[in-house]
Amino acid sequence: MGIIGWIVLGLIAGAIAKLILPGKQGGGWIVTLILGVVGALLGGFLGSVLFNAPLEDFWSLQTWLLAIGGSIIVLLIWGLVTRNRGNARA
């Protein structure tokens, strides 16, 4: 699957990850979708390196789970990074 496929998959995976992991992460939906793309790319990379997962098919359940898992990881990290920003200005 090419980079365009991962971008589209990442946009959808970012939205799904936000539904799974609601909260007060910094940024809005645009930032969430961008983080979803980064997470999908990260999940695809880690899946191919660590698990030797074949990720050629866009509709494969394995591909979707790796993309959503990567998006959740990136959203969690983003939430930790932006957690104290609102309190620092007080």
SULUR-V484949 format. One line per field, one symbol per residue. phi: phi as a letter, one per 40 degrees, with the letter a starting at -180 (. if undefined). A space follows every 10 residues. Layout:
phi->???
This chain:
phi->.ccccccccc cccccccccc bcibccgbcc cccccccccc cccccccccc bfccbcbccc cccccccccc cccccccccc cccccccccc
